[in-house]
Amino acid sequence: MKYLAAACLLFVLFFGGCDSDLSVSTKQWETGSDGFEQFYTNDSQYYDYYFWNLYNSINGPDTYQIECKKLSGSNKYAYGMIFGASNSVNNRYYYINITVTGSFNIYKRIGDSYTMIKDWTESDELNTGYNVINTIKVTRAGTTYTVYLNGAEVHEFTDAPVIGNRVGYIAYVGLREHESFPNTPVDVRFRQK
């Protein structure tokens, strides 16, 4: 911060202005008046991290659904939905990542092991750009999972049944060379639907 202030002072002396007045802060899962929970950071200590939070699903034991939107941050880094988790300790769940450029992937995590279910795939069903809402939904019938993006089925897979009914949100912060902190924060919003 000290170096940023010094650089800003030099910029002001030579060019008469500075755009780096945004204070450094992090908000994790704060609910706004619009019902969306916000993840926000422009703190460089969080480069190359991901953040997640879990909730009880409001849609019963076989449906997981959220709305999400990214307001700012690198378009190279994803955000999305966790589903099928029992709690935050056992690290057993699935997750779907999406990007503002219109791609998605699906992974399963068990402990420290990650299994790719669907590699990065472009989808015309995703709404692209910043501050644009996308709906992610998964339904389960026994061991078959069906994935929907904005109401359209985009993938189906079969796997062992999940042990939990929790749904969650996940947001990724990019590497230093991909983010523009503190001026451009990673700001992502989520809510169950």
N, C-alpha and C positions, 0 to 999 in steps of 0.2 A: 504494500500500500504506500509505503514511504517513497519507493521508486516511481510509482504511478503519479503521486502528487508532484514530485520533482519534474517528471517529464511533462506533466500538465502545465506547471509553472513556466517551463521553457517554451512550450507551445504558445501560451498566452503572451509571453514577452515578444515572441517573434511574429506570431500570426493573429493575435488578438482574440483568441477563443479556445475553448476545450470542451470536448463532448464526453469526458470521462467522469461525470459527476454522479453517476449511478452508484449508490452505496452497495457494498458487498453483503449479501444475505442469502439465507436458505430457508425455504418453507417446505415442510414435509406434511402433505396430506391435510391441509387446512381447507375447510369447506367454505365456499363463497356463497353469496346471496343467490346465485343462479343454480345452486345445488351441485356444482362440480367441485371435486376435491382437487387442490392444486399441489403439484410438485414444482418447485422453483429454486434455482440456484444460479448464482454467478460467482461462486466462490471457487477459486483455482485449486483448493485442496481436494476438490471432488472430481477433478479430471479423471476420466477413465474408470468411473464408478457406475454402478446401477443401484437403484432404490426400488423397493417394493413394499407393499402393504396388503394385508388380507382382511376379508370381511365375510360374514355369513351371507350366502347367496339368498337374494330375495325371491328367486324364481323356482324354488323347490330343488329336489335332489338331482334332477336330470337336465337342467337348463342353466347355463351361465351366460350372462349378457351385460355388456357395458357400452357406454358411449365415451369417446375420447377425442381430444383435439390437441394439437401442438401449436402453441402460439409463437414460440421462438426457440432458437438453438440450431445446431448443425442439422442439415437435412440428411446427413450420413448416419445418424443414430436414431434408433427405434424407440418405440413406446408400445404398450399393449396390455394384454389381459393374461392373468394367471388363472387357472381353473383346476378343480379337483384336489385342492390342498386340504389337509386336515388341520394343520396348525403351522406356525412359523418356525417350529423347531425341527420337524422331521425332514424338511427339504425334499418332499416328494410331491411333485405337481407337474402340470403341463403349462406351457405358455405360448401365446401367439404374439409375435412382434409385427408391427406395421411401421411404414415410413411415410413421410409427407410426399415422397415421390411416387408412391403407389405400389410398393412391394410388401410381401408378408412372408413369414416363415413360422414353423411350429417345432417346438422342442419338448422333450420330457426330461425332468430332472429327478433323479433318485440319489440322495446323498450328494456326493461330489461327482457323480457320473451324469453326463448329458448325452441324450440320444436325439439325433435329428429325425424328426418325423416328416417334415417338408422343408426342403431347401428354399432359399430366397426365390420368390416367384413374383413377377409383375402381375397385377390384377386390375382389369378395367372396372371392377366393382368397388375399388377403393376411391374415395374422394381425395384428390391431391391438393397440396398447398397447405399453408399455415392458417390457423384459426378456422378450420373446416372440420365438422363433426363426422366421425366414422363410428358405425355400430359394429361391434364384434360379438358374435353369438356362437355358442357350442351347445348342441344337444347330445344326450347320451341315451342309447337304447342297448342295454346289456354291455357288451364290449365294443360297440360301434359308436364312434364319435363323428358327428357331422358339423362342419365349420361353415359359418355364414359371415359374409362381409356385406353390410348394408342390405341385409335381407336376401342376398343371393348365395346359394350354396357354392362353395369354392373348393372344398376338399372333404374327403371322408377317410377315416382310418379305423383300424381295429387294434385294440391293445387291451391289456389286463384292466379290469375295472379299477377306478380310482378308489382311494380309501377315505376321501374327504369330500365335503360339499362346499368348501370355501372358494370364493372368487377374489381376485385381487388385481392390483394395478402395478405396472412396472415401467420405469423410465430410466433411460440410459443417458449418461453424460459423456461426451466425447473426449478424445485426446486434446492436449493443449493446442496442437496445430490445427484442430478442426473446430474448436469453439472460439468465441471472441469475448472472453470475460474481461472486465466486468460489464462492458457495454451491451452485450447481447446475452441475456441469460437463457438457460434451458428452462422453459415454462410449458408444462404439460398439464392438461385438465382431464379429469375422469369422473364418471358417475355410473352407478348401476342403473339398468333400465328394466 
